[in-house]
Amino acid sequence: MSKIDDVRVNLGERSYTVRVGRGLIDRAGAEIAPLLRRPRVAVVSEETVAAAQLARFRAGLEGGGVAMEALILPPGEATKSWRHLEQVVEWLIAQKVERGDMVVALGGGVIGDLVGFAASVLRRGVRFVQVPTSLLAQVDSSVGGKTGINSPLGKNLVGAFHQPSLVLCDIDALDTLPGRDFLAGYGEVVKYGLLGDAAFFDWLDANAPAMAAGDKDLRQEAVRHAVRMKADLVERDETEQGDRALLNLGHTFGHALEAATGYSDRLLHGEGVAIGCLLAFDLSARLGLCAQEAPERVAEHLARMGMKRRFADIPGDLPGRDGLIALMAQDKKVQDGAMRFILARGIGEAFVTGEVPRAALERLLDEALA
């Protein structure tokens, strides 16, 4: 078996390990069985992932003597809804899932967020395992315990902090990702370099094209590094009262764009984050916080990776400036009615602020929409 990297998330009695490596789905039973009180799990996935991974996951569980039942949901961001939350919870009750049992989220960020939230409310909290199958979920949403669903008024406005018991990041699962989905996930990878690690951004600048082309050793190192960075922030600030908010670099803009496009495949989450990161750096330069070279370098990197980086890259119409600002005002980071932004003093130097003049934001959006 190839090398497995273990990243420990130290949160006292809620601590857990994120395992990063190849073949973890094939040995899922051996990985999960030590956590179980009885040898069965309830697995929730979605149609696209299930077609690619569910048979492999079932065989991996059976190899460790673990039985499973599965619920398969529709793919897409729209599944993070009240309707599907109810469906998952009622199915888990029908499966007679007890407080000592384990629920498994097999899929990308949508499934991880939805299933984690269902586990947090079922019987006032049952344990769950994250098996993230997308790059975005492996480096971001599967780690840190943020679970939830979307409201028609905004993204992730309903949810809970509920830490997983184990996270299995199988690098082999990324083989089945469409190119667009891999690049969308890369939007979250590059975010880590931009927010707090200029050396990691330099490493990505040199290695990301080969990573996108399929180099598994580079993919594993990128996931391991991103997970370690996220774990460090989560350990310092589990419920996002301070430093952890830095992980939202690009998200104030990105979430507004996702809401504006109806959480549809017009704009994937990681694409919105990439566009939002560039906007955050552009705004930072306009406010004199960083040199103009910083947003130029971010834009050049995204362009070289073939990623969306401008409003013009989003198909269809967008609301006007005021409509976008209204959507941004629904962001979870709003305090006392004032929007808060993650801005940067340079690559790897992000910070949180509420001091953004409305006129500067309006000018930025006007030019982006033009």
For each residue, the residues with C-beta under 8 A, 3 or more apart:
1: 4 21 22 23 27
2: 21 22 23
3: 21 220
4: 1 19 20 21 24
5: 19 20 21 220 224
6: 17 18 19 20
7: 17 18 20 224 227 228 231
8: 15 16 17 18 231
9: 15 16 17 18 143 144 163 231 234 235
10: 15 231 235
11: 14 15 16 163 234 235 238
12: 15
13:
14: 11 145 163
15: 8 9 10 11 12
16: 8 9 11 163 164 165 166 167
17: 6 7 8 9 166 167
18: 6 7 8 9 142 143 167 169 227 231
19: 4 5 6 24 31 166 167 168 169
20: 4 5 6 7 138 169 171 220 223 224 227
21: 1 2 3 4 5 24 169 170 171 220
22: 1 2 170 171 172 216 220
23: 1 2 26 27 170 172
24: 4 19 21 27 28 31 131 168 169 170 172
25: 28 53 56 57 60 131 168 170 172 173
26: 23 56 59 60 63
27: 1 23 24 30 31 60 63 64
28: 24 25 31 32 57 60 61 63 64 66 131 168
29: 32 33 60 61 62 63 64 65 66
30: 27 33 63 64
31: 19 24 27 28 34 64 166 168
32: 28 29 35 36 41 61 64 66 102 104 129 166
33: 29 30 36 39 64 65 66
34: 31
35: 32 102 127 129 165 166
36: 32 33 39 40 41 66 101 102
37: 100 101
38: 100 101
39: 33 36 65 66 67
40: 36 66 67 68 69 101
41: 32 36 61 66 67 68 101 102 103 104 129
42: 68 69 70 71 91 92 95 97 101 102 103 104
43: 54 57 68 69 70 71 103 104 106
44: 70 71 73 88 91 103 104 105 106 107 111 114 115 118
45: 49 50 53 54 70 71 72 73 105 106 107 111
46: 49 50 72 73 74 75 76 79 107 108 110 111
47: 50 51 72 73 74 75
48: 51 52 75
49: 45 46 52 53 54 75 106 107 108 111 133
50: 45 46 47 53 54 70 72 106
51: 47 48 54
52: 48 49 133 173 176
53: 25 45 49 50 56 57 106 133 173 176
54: 43 45 49 50 51 57 58 70 72 106
55: 58 59
56: 25 26 53 59 60
57: 25 28 43 53 54 60 61 68 106 131
58: 54 55 61 62 68 70
59: 26 55 56 62 63
60: 25 26 27 28 29 56 57 63 64
61: 28 29 32 41 57 58 64 66 67 68
62: 29 58 59 65 66 67
63: 26 27 28 29 30 59 60
64: 27 28 29 30 31 32 33 60 61
65: 29 33 39 62
66: 28 29 32 33 36 39 40 41 61 62
67: 39 40 41 61 62
68: 40 41 42 43 57 58 61 104
69: 40 42 43 95
70: 42 43 44 45 50 54 58
71: 42 43 44 45 87 88 91
72: 45 46 47 50 54
73: 44 45 46 47 79 84 87 88 111 114
74: 46 47 78 79 84
75: 46 47 48 49 79 110
76: 46 79 110 263 264 265
77: 80 110 150 258 263 264 269
78: 74 81 263 264
79: 46 73 74 75 76 84 110 111 114
80: 77 84 110 113 114 148 149 150 156 263
81: 78 84 85 149 150
82: 85 86 149 158
83: 86 87
84: 73 74 79 80 81 87 88 114 149
85: 81 82 88 89 114 117 118 149
86: 82 83 89 90
87: 71 73 83 84 90 91
88: 44 71 73 84 85 91 92 114 115 118
89: 85 86 92 93 118 121 122
90: 86 87 93 94
91: 42 44 71 87 88 94 95
92: 42 88 89 95 97 103 118 119 122 126
93: 89 90 96 97 122
94: 90 91
95: 42 69 91 92
96: 93
97: 42 92 93 101 103 122 123 126
98: 101 123 126
99: 123 124 125 126
100: 37 38 127
101: 36 37 38 40 41 42 97 98 126 127
102: 32 35 36 41 42 126 127 128 129 165
103: 41 42 43 44 92 97 115 118 119 122 126 127 128 129
104: 32 41 42 43 44 68 115 128 129 131
105: 44 45 111 112 114 115 116 128 129 130 131 132 142
106: 43 44 45 49 50 53 54 57 111 131 133
107: 44 45 46 49 110 111 112 131 132 133 134 137
108: 46 49 111 112 132 133 134 136 137 141 181
109: 112 113 132 134 136 137 140 141 142 269
110: 46 75 76 77 79 80 107 113 114
111: 44 45 46 49 73 79 105 106 107 108 114 115
112: 105 107 108 109 115 116 130 132 137 141 142 147
113: 80 109 110 116 117 141 146 147 148 149 156 159
114: 44 73 79 80 84 85 88 105 110 111 117 118 147 149
115: 44 88 103 104 105 111 112 118 119 128 147
116: 105 112 113 119 120 128 130 145 147 162 164
117: 85 113 114 120 121 147 148 149 158 159 160 162
118: 44 85 88 89 92 103 114 115 121 122
119: 92 103 115 116 122 125 126 127 128 147 162
120: 116 117 125 147 160 161 162
121: 89 117 118 124 125 160
122: 89 92 93 97 103 118 119 125 126
123: 97 98 99 126
124: 99 121
125: 99 119 120 121 122 162
126: 92 97 98 99 101 102 103 119 122 123
127: 35 100 101 102 103 119 164 165
128: 102 103 104 105 115 116 119 162 164 165
129: 32 35 41 102 103 104 105 164 165 166 167 168
130: 105 112 116 137 142 143 164 166 167 168
131: 24 25 28 57 104 105 106 107 167 168 170
132: 105 107 108 109 112 137 138 141 142 167 168 169 173
133: 49 52 53 106 107 108 137 170 173 174 176 177
134: 107 108 109 137 138 173 174 177 181 185
135: 138 139 174 177 181 182 184 185 186 188 189 219 223
136: 108 109 139 140 141 181 184 185 187 188 269 270
137: 107 108 109 112 130 132 133 134 140 141 142 185
138: 20 132 134 135 142 169 174 185 223 227
139: 135 136 143 185 188 189 192 222 223 226 227 230
140: 109 136 137 143 188 226 230 247
141: 108 109 112 113 132 136 137 146
142: 18 105 109 112 130 132 137 138 164 167 169
143: 9 18 130 139 140 167 227 230 231 234
144: 9 163 230 231 233 234 238 244 247
145: 14 116 161 162 163 164 234 238
146: 113 141 156 159 161 240
147: 112 113 114 115 116 117 119 120 159 160 161 162
148: 80 113 117 156 157 158 159 160
149: 80 81 82 84 85 113 114 117 156 158 159
150: 77 80 81 154 155 156 157 158 263
151: 154 155 157 158
152:
153: 157 259 330
154: 150 151 157 255 259 327 330 331 332
155: 150 151 255 258 259 263
156: 80 113 146 148 149 150 159 255 332
157: 148 150 151 153 154 330 332
158: 82 117 148 149 150 151
159: 113 117 146 147 148 149 156
160: 117 120 121 147 148
161: 120 145 146 147 238 239
162: 116 117 119 120 125 128 145 147
163: 9 11 14 16 144 145
164: 16 116 127 128 129 130 142 145 167
165: 16 35 102 127 128 129
166: 16 17 19 31 32 35 129 130
167: 16 17 18 19 129 130 131 132 142 143 164
168: 19 24 25 28 31 129 130 131 132
169: 18 19 20 21 24 132 138 142 223 227
170: 21 22 23 24 25 131 133 173
171: 20 21 22 174 216 219 220 223
172: 22 23 24 25 175 216
173: 25 52 53 132 133 134 170 176 177
174: 133 134 135 138 171 177 182 219
175: 172 214
176: 52 53 133 173
177: 133 134 135 173 174 181 182 185
178: 181 182
179: 182 183 212
180: 183 184 268
181: 108 134 135 136 177 178 184 185 268
182: 135 174 177 178 179 185 186 212
183: 179 180 186 187 212 270 271 305 306 307
184: 135 136 180 181 187 268 269 270 271 274
185: 134 135 136 137 138 139 177 181 182 188 189 270
186: 135 182 183 189 190 208 211 212 270 274 305 307
187: 136 183 184 190 191 250 269 270 271 272 273 274 277 307
188: 135 136 139 140 185 191 192 226 270 273
189: 135 139 185 186 192 193 204 208 222 223 226
190: 186 187 193 194 201 204 208 274 277 301 302
191: 187 188 194 195 247 249 250 273 277
192: 139 188 189 195 196 197 200 225 226 229 230
193: 189 190 196 197 198 199 200 201 202 203 204 347 348
194: 190 191 201 249 250 277 281 298 344 347 348 350
195: 191 192 246 247 249 342 344 348 350
196: 192 193 229 246 348 349 350
197: 192 193 200 201 225 229 348
198: 193 201 202 346 347 348 349
199: 193 202 203 348
200: 192 193 197 203 204 225 229 348
201: 190 193 194 197 198 204 205 301 347 348
202: 193 198 199 205 206
203: 193 199 200 206 207 225
204: 189 190 193 200 201 207 208 211 222 301
205: 201 202 208 301
206: 202 203
207: 203 204 210 211 215 218 222
208: 186 189 190 204 205 211 212 222 301 305
209: 212 213 304 305
210: 207 213 215 218
211: 186 204 207 208 215 218 219 222
212: 179 182 183 186 208 209 305
213: 209 210
214: 175 219
215: 207 210 211 218 219
216: 22 171 172 219 220
217: 220 221
218: 207 210 211 215 221 222
219: 135 171 174 211 214 215 216 222 223
220: 3 5 20 21 22 171 216 217 223 224
221: 217 218 224 225
222: 139 189 204 207 208 211 218 219 225 226
223: 20 135 138 139 169 171 189 219 220 226 227
224: 5 7 20 220 221 227 228
225: 192 197 200 203 221 222 228 229
226: 139 140 188 189 192 222 223 229 230
227: 7 18 20 138 139 143 169 223 224 230 231
228: 7 224 225 231 232
229: 192 196 197 200 225 226 232 233
230: 139 140 143 144 192 226 227 233 234 247
231: 7 8 9 10 18 143 144 227 228 234 235
232: 228 229 235 236
233: 144 229 230 236 237 243 244 246 247
234: 9 11 143 144 145 230 231 237 238 244
235: 9 10 11 231 232 238
236: 232 233 242 243 244
237: 233 234 240 241 242 243 244 245
238: 11 144 145 161 234 235 244
239: 161 244
240: 146 237 244 245
241: 237 244
242: 236 237 245
243: 233 236 237 246
244: 144 233 234 236 237 238 239 240 241 247
245: 237 240 242 248 333 340 342 352
246: 195 196 233 243 249 342 350 351 352
247: 140 144 191 195 230 233 244
248: 245 251 252 333 342
249: 191 194 195 246 273 276 277 280 342 344 350
250: 187 191 194 253 254 272 273 274 275 276 277 278 279 280 342
251: 248 254 255 272 273 276 331 342
252: 248 255 256 276 280 328 331 333 339 340 341 342
253: 250 256 257 272 275 276 279 280 328
254: 250 251 257 258 269 272 273 274 275 276
255: 154 155 156 251 252 258 259 272 276 327 328 331
256: 252 253 259 260 324 327 328 330 331
257: 253 254 260 261 267 272 275 276 311 314 318 324
258: 77 155 254 255 261 263 267 269 272
259: 153 154 155 255 256 262 263 327 330
260: 256 257 318 319 323 324 327
261: 257 258 264 266 267 314 316 318
262: 259 266
263: 76 77 78 80 150 155 258 259
264: 76 77 78 261 267
265: 76 268
266: 261 262 314 315 316
267: 257 258 261 264 271 272 308 314
268: 180 181 184 265 271 272
269: 77 109 136 184 187 254 258 272 273
270: 136 183 184 185 186 187 188 273 274
271: 183 184 187 267 268 274 275 307 308 313 314
272: 187 250 251 253 254 255 257 258 267 268 269 275 276
273: 187 188 191 249 250 251 254 269 270 276 277
274: 184 186 187 190 250 254 270 271 277 278 302 307 308 309
275: 250 253 254 257 271 272 278 279 308 309 310 311 313 314
276: 249 250 251 252 253 254 255 257 272 273 279 280
277: 187 190 191 194 249 250 273 274 280 281 298
278: 250 274 275 281 282 295 298 299 302 309 310
279: 250 253 275 276 282 283 364 368
280: 249 250 252 253 276 277 283 284 341 342 343 344
281: 194 277 278 284 285 290 294 295 298 344
282: 278 279 285 286 295 364
283: 279 280 286 287 341 343 356 360 361 364
284: 280 281 287 289 290 294 295 343 344 345
285: 281 282 288 289 290 291 292 294 295
286: 282 283 360 363 364
287: 283 284 343 356 357 360
288: 285
289: 284 285 343 344 345
290: 281 284 285 294 295 344 345 346 349
291: 285 294 346
292: 285 295 296
293: 296 297
294: 281 284 285 290 291 297 298 344 346 347
295: 278 281 282 284 285 290 292 298 299
296: 292 293 299 300
297: 293 294 300 301 347
298: 194 277 278 281 294 295 301 302 347
299: 278 295 296 302 303 309
300: 296 297 303 304
301: 190 201 204 205 208 297 298 304 305
302: 190 274 278 298 299 305 307 308 309
303: 299 300 306 307 309
304: 209 300 301
305: 183 186 208 209 212 301 302
306: 183 303
307: 183 186 187 271 274 302 303
308: 267 271 274 275 302 313 314
309: 274 275 278 299 302 303 313
310: 275 278 313 368
311: 257 275 314 318 368 369
312:
313: 271 275 308 309 310
314: 257 261 266 267 271 275 308 311 318
315: 266
316: 261 266
317:
318: 257 260 261 311 314 323 324 369
319: 260 322 323 324 327
320: 323 324 369
321: 324 325 362 365 366 369
322: 319 325 326
323: 260 318 319 320 326 327
324: 256 257 260 318 319 320 321 327 328 365
325: 321 322 328 329 361 362 365
326: 322 323 329 330
327: 154 255 256 259 260 319 323 324 330
328: 252 253 255 256 324 325 331 339
329: 325 326 334 339
330: 153 154 157 256 259 326 327 334
331: 154 251 252 255 256 328 334 339 340
332: 154 156 157
333: 245 248 252 339 340 352
334: 329 330 331 337 338 339 340
335: 338 340 354
336:
337: 334
338: 334 335 354
339: 252 328 329 331 333 334 354 356
340: 245 252 331 333 334 335 352 353 354
341: 252 280 283 352 353 354 356
342: 195 245 246 248 249 250 251 252 280 350 351 352
343: 280 283 284 287 289 350 351 353 356
344: 194 195 249 280 281 284 289 290 294 347 349 350 351
345: 284 289 290 349 351
346: 198 290 291 294 349
347: 193 194 198 201 294 297 298 344
348: 193 194 195 196 197 198 199 200 201
349: 196 198 290 344 345 346
350: 194 195 196 246 249 342 343 344
351: 246 342 343 344 345
352: 245 246 333 340 341 342
353: 340 341 343 356
354: 335 338 339 340 341
355:
356: 283 287 339 341 343 353 360 361
357: 287 360 361
358: 361 362
359: 362 363
360: 283 286 287 356 357 363 364
361: 283 325 356 357 358 364 365
362: 321 325 358 359 365 366
363: 286 359 360 366 367
364: 279 282 283 286 360 361 367 368
365: 321 324 325 361 362 368 369
366: 321 362 363 369 370
367: 363 364 370
368: 279 310 311 364 365
369: 311 318 320 321 365 366
370: 366 367
